[in-house]
Amino acid sequence: MNERIKKVRKSLELTQQEFAERIGMKRNSIALIENGRNTSDQTVFAICREFNVNEEWLRNGKGEMFKPNPSDVLDQLAYKYKLFNFDYVMIEKF
């Protein structure tokens, strides 16, 4: 999975710092993940939601890298305004 996370980041033309900020992590955490450290379910969920990544592809390499455009309103807003994970959760809870 670490190579697929790196592939997502590179396909979006993001640095490790930019990628990390978008999902509420630190750059060194992304570096560790890309180098083979285990990834938590929460991190996988944040990557999938923030970047519209297909979870099945991210976990198992099956299917397409990205999901079709988001369909529910909150996902559309998060995608349109590039909300950070923290912002998304706050709006969702509200």
Secondary structure, 3 states (H helix, E strand, C coil): CHHHHHHHHHHCCCCHHHHHHHCCCCHHHHHHHHCCCCCCHHHHHHHHHHHCECHHHHHHCCCCCECCCCCCHHHHHHHHHCCCHHHHHHHHHC
